[in-house]
Amino acid sequence: MMTDPDSLKILLSAISEADSAAKMVEAVENLARARLAAAIPNLITVLGYNNPGAAVAAVEGLIAIGKPAVKPLLELLDGYNYGARAWGLRALAGIGDPQGLELLLDAASNDFALSVRRAAARGLGTIHWDELPSEQLASAQTRVIEVLITVSQDHEWVVRYAAITGLQELAIASIIAAPEVVRQILAHFDRLVDTDDNLAVIARIWLAQKEIQSAINDILTQQPMLPEIAIDWQATLAKLYARKRQEQPHPEGDPYKFRAVAAAIVRGD
């Protein structure tokens, strides 16, 4: 019978012997599927390869392994390779362990690479808040809101887009325990709709408002006494169309054609 060390040796040999990008991806996918904790350092090393397909496979493998991968990720991430940092943050985001909170906050606020800031902003919305001690929860969420509100005004639209995603997830996680957090986030969305000049970001705000409203409605079926939280996502959609008209006033720029973009955002987040 083959043991885990034997399997790991064979899987790592396949990676070292891969002589093409495609074979490397296949070898890393096989390593990731094995879900061997002993392979965590090797999967982290793959994050630094110039091979996006292999990096995706490594991220998926690290997420599948879960909590045992968190500490090695925090310790072994390559501080000089922004691509590896971005992939590593995606893995931490997928795991959602609060141990990664400080790194995510710092990366979202301070990293020079937009891919890293983007990954960190998304990751701040996936923290498993129920795993934090109750006495730390309010202060941690306050810090996350402050950072995400700042990052939602980043000069790169893809980073702002990711921050909206993070704020949406935090709002949904706070509906029951902290409705004031939801109101704060929704008020910020209303301000952003009036100030952001990117249609994809505005569309993402519209989707966030709809998803938060849907989550509230689901919870209301179980807890009808939930405090009222008003969301006017239709107003955001109207502003989205109005902004589109300003950019393309001719018939071929009919803003209702932008529904396709909105639908794509709904499908792909």
N, C-alpha and C positions, 0 to 999 in steps of 0.2 A: 504494500500500500504506500502511495506517495504521501509524504508529509508536507506540511506547509513550507518548511525551508527548502525542500526539494522543488516544490512548485515555484517558489519565488526565484530560485536559481535559474530554472528553465525560462521563466517569463522575463527575467532581466537579461538573459542571454539573447533573447529575441530582440530586445530593444537595442542592445549593443551591436547586434549583427545586422540591424535594419539598414539597407543600402538605398532607400528611397524614402521620400516624405510619406507616401502612402503606406509603405511597410511599417514605418515608425508609428503612424496613427494606429494601425492594426495591432501592433505589439503593445502600445500603451492601453488601448481599449481592453485587450486581454488581461493586462495587469490590473486595470481598474475593476474589471468584473470579478476578479478574484477576492476583492475586499480584504486583503491581508494587511493587518496593522503594521507588520514589519516592512511593508512596501511604502509607507507614508513618506519617508525621506526621498525615495526614488521618484514618487509622484510629484513631490514638491520641486525636485530638480527639473523635471520635465516642463514645469511652468516657465522656466527660463529659456527653453529651446525656441528657436525661430520657426515654430510649427504650430499654427493656431489649432489645427485639428487635434494634434496630440495634447495641446494644453486644455482644450475642451474636455477630452477624455479624462485627463488627469484631474480636472476640477470635479467632474462627475464622480470619479472614484473616491476622491477625498470627502465629498459630501456623503457618499454612500457609507463610508467608514464612520463618519460622524465625529462625535466628541473626542475620540482618541487622536484625531488629526488636528485639533485646535491648538494645543500647546506647541507641537512641532511647527505649525504654520506661523505662529507668533515668533518663534525663535529662529526659524530657518529662512524666512522670506528674504530675498536678495534686495537689499536697500539700494543697490546701484543699477538695478534692472527694472525700469518702470513697467515693462510688460509683465514681468514675473509678479510684481507687486499687484498689478491690476487683476491678474488671474487668481492670485492668492486671496485677494479680498473677495472675489466672487465665490471662492470656496468657503470662506468664513461666513459670507452672507447666506449661502445655501445651508450651512450648518446652523446658524442663528444663535450660537452660544454667546452669552453675555461676556465671556472672557475676552472676546474680540472687540468690545465696545470702545475701549480707549484708542486702539489702533484705528478703528473706523472713524471715530471723531476727528482724530488728528489728520488722517489722510484726506477726509472730505474737506477739511478746513484749509490745509496747508500744502498738500502735494502739488508740485508744479505740473504734473502730467494730468491732462483732462481725463484720460482713461481710468486713472487711479481715483480721481475725485468722483467720477461717475460711478465706479464700482462701489466706493465707500458710501456714497449717498444712498444708493439702492440698498446696500447692506444694513444701513441704520434703520430701515423700515422692516427688517426681517428678524430683529432681535426677539428671542423668546423671553418676553418680559416675565412670564410666570416662573422663570428659573432664577430671577433675582430675589434676594431677601426683600421682604415687604418694606422695610425701613429705608432701602436704597432706591425704591422704584420711582418715587416722585421726583427726586433730584436727578436721577439718570434720564428720565423722560424730558425733564426741563432742559437739560443740556442738549439732548438730541433735537428737540424742537428748535432751540436757538441756532444750532449749527445748520439744520436743514433750511430754516428760513433764510439764513445768510447765503447758503449754497444755492438756494432757488433764485438768487440774483447774480449768479456767476456769469462771467462774460461769455462763456461757451454754452450754447443752447442745449447741447446734449447733457451737460451737467445739471442745468436747471430742470430738464425733463426728468432726470433720475431723482432729483430732490423732491419733485412732485410725487413720484411713485413712493418714495420713502415716507413722505408726510401722509399720503393716503393710508398706507399700512398702519402707521402709528395712530391715526385717527380711528380707524376701524378697531384697533386693539384697545382703544380708550373709551369706547362708547358707553360702557356700563360703569366702569370704575372712575372715569374722569371726563365727564361730558364737557367740562370747561376747556379741556385740551382740544376736543373736537371743534368747539366754537372758535377757539383761537386759530386753528389751522384753516377752517373755512373762511374766517375773516381775512386771513392772509391770501387765500386763493382769490377772493373778491378783489383785493388790491392788485394782485398780479395780473388778473385779466385786463385791468385798465392800463397797466404799465408795460407788460411784456410785448415785444414786437414780433415774436415768432409764432406762426400759426400752429406748428406742431406742439409747442408748449401750451398754448391756450387750449388746444384740443385735448391735451393730456389732463389739464385742470378740469375740463368738462367731464372727462371720463372718471376722474377721481371723485368729483362731486356725485356722479351717478352711483359709483360703487359704494361710497359712504352712505348715500341715501338707501341703497338696497340693503346694506348691512343693518342700518337702523330699522328698516321695515321688518327684516327677519327677526330682530331682537324684540321688537314691539309685539310680535305674535306670542312671545313667551313672557314678556314683561311689559304689559300695557301701560304701566305707570312711569315709564322712562321719561325723563324731562324732555320737553320739546326742543328739537334742534332743527332750525329752518335752513333749507338748502334750495337755492334757486338755480339749478343747473340749466334750466331753459334760458335764463338770462345770459349765462355764459355762452350757450350755443348761438344766441342772437348776436352777441358781440363778436363771436368767431365769424359769423357770416358777414357782419358789417365790416370787419377788418379785411376780409377777403374781397369784398366789393371795392374797398379803397385801393387794393393792390391791382385788381383786374376788373375794371369797370365795364369791359366789353362783353358781349354775349358769350364768347368762348370762355370767359372767366366767371361764369355763373357760380356763385358761392355754394349752391346746393350740390355741385359736383364734388365739393370738398367732403361730402359724406363718405366717399370712398376712403379718404385719408383717415377720417375718424373711425371708420369700420376696421381699417388695418391696425390702428392703434388698439382698438378693443381686442382684436385677435392676438396681437403680438406684444402688447404692453409697451 
